Amino acid sequence: MNKEQSQEIANTIVKQLGGRRFMMMTGVKQFMLGSNGEVSFKLGRNKSKCNHVKIEYDYGRDLYNVVFGRIYNYEYKELERTDGCFFDMLEELFENYTGMYLRL
């Protein structure tokens, strides 16, 4: 997968979460694009104590893998991992786990 394809997949993931509305409603910071079309970002305070989210695209199955984690004292701890999510499940999964609403 080349850089353009990876960036296109990452942009699609952000659009499926809600795009700019998602960024404004949650206050996400430090968007990072991975080499395989993955997106990771930092979150503010929420009910789950999660401060890092990573969304990977499973190219073979055309599904997403979502990992909620916590970074504290330079150590990463995976809190929950959900494999095999459809694109229309991303918003609901994010809202249910973090308690942050993506719509008014």
C-alpha atoms as one frame of an Amber mdcrd trajectory, in Angstrom:
protein
   0.000   0.000   0.000   1.500   3.331  -1.007   1.333   6.625   0.861  -1.560
   8.076  -1.163  -3.759   5.015  -0.576  -2.928   5.020   3.117  -3.824   8.700
   3.448  -7.076   8.196   1.524  -8.114   5.359   3.858  -7.277   7.450   6.926
  -9.314  10.398   5.613 -12.243   8.062   4.938 -12.103   6.768   8.529 -12.262
  10.321   9.887 -15.176  11.161   7.566 -17.066   8.076   8.712 -16.674   9.189
  12.326 -18.124  12.588  11.456 -15.219  14.633  10.082 -14.873  18.124  11.528
 -17.961  17.642  13.687 -16.232  14.664  15.318 -13.098  16.681  15.987 -15.031
  19.593  17.484 -17.370  17.499  19.651 -14.619  15.364  21.170 -11.633  17.718
  21.177  -9.291  15.122  19.715  -5.637  16.015  19.354  -2.554  14.702  17.618
  -4.026  12.849  14.660  -1.492  10.382  13.322  -1.707   8.406  10.107  -0.140
   4.960  10.006   1.460   3.232   7.056  -1.417   0.770   6.572  -4.268   3.262
   6.595  -4.662   3.390  10.339  -5.613   6.462  12.322  -4.729   7.148  15.930
  -5.480  10.158  18.092  -5.516  11.406  21.656  -8.717  12.107  23.557  -9.559
  14.336  26.460 -11.267  13.201  29.645 -14.097  10.731  29.362 -15.870   8.122
  31.473 -13.706   5.216  30.312 -10.314   6.739  31.268  -9.257   6.075  27.682
  -6.947   8.712  26.218  -5.779   7.042  23.013  -7.788   5.523  20.155  -6.459
   3.613  17.177  -8.620   2.586  14.223  -7.100   0.117  11.764  -8.520  -0.840
   8.389  -8.563  -4.569   7.678  -8.127  -4.460   3.911  -8.854  -8.144   3.310
 -12.194  -8.226   5.132 -13.166  -4.587   4.447 -13.782  -4.047   8.173 -12.281
  -1.916  10.951 -10.472  -2.835  14.158 -10.825  -0.302  16.976  -8.438  -0.204
  19.934  -9.081   1.945  23.011  -6.038   2.448  25.199  -4.433   4.556  27.875
  -0.994   6.145  27.845   0.352   6.993  31.294   3.965   7.516  32.359   5.207
   6.580  28.877   3.487   3.189  29.098   0.655   2.044  26.860  -2.120  -0.192
  28.145  -4.792  -1.588  25.850  -8.196  -1.242  27.532 -10.501  -2.697  24.901
 -10.191  -4.020  21.387 -13.059  -4.594  18.961 -12.276  -6.392  15.724 -14.499
  -6.627  12.674 -16.577  -3.431  12.887 -18.549  -2.178   9.923 -18.205   1.506
   9.000 -21.658   2.387  10.332 -20.797   0.913  13.750 -17.832   3.230  14.391
 -19.812   6.172  15.811 -21.946   4.016  18.092 -18.935   2.041  19.336 -17.039
   5.248  20.108 -20.033   6.822  21.903 -20.793   3.711  23.966 -17.227   3.211
  25.142 -16.158   6.784  25.842 -19.499   8.377  26.725 -18.697  11.268  24.387
 -21.530  12.156  22.041 -20.797  12.872  18.392 -24.126  14.563  17.645 -26.207
  17.189  19.385
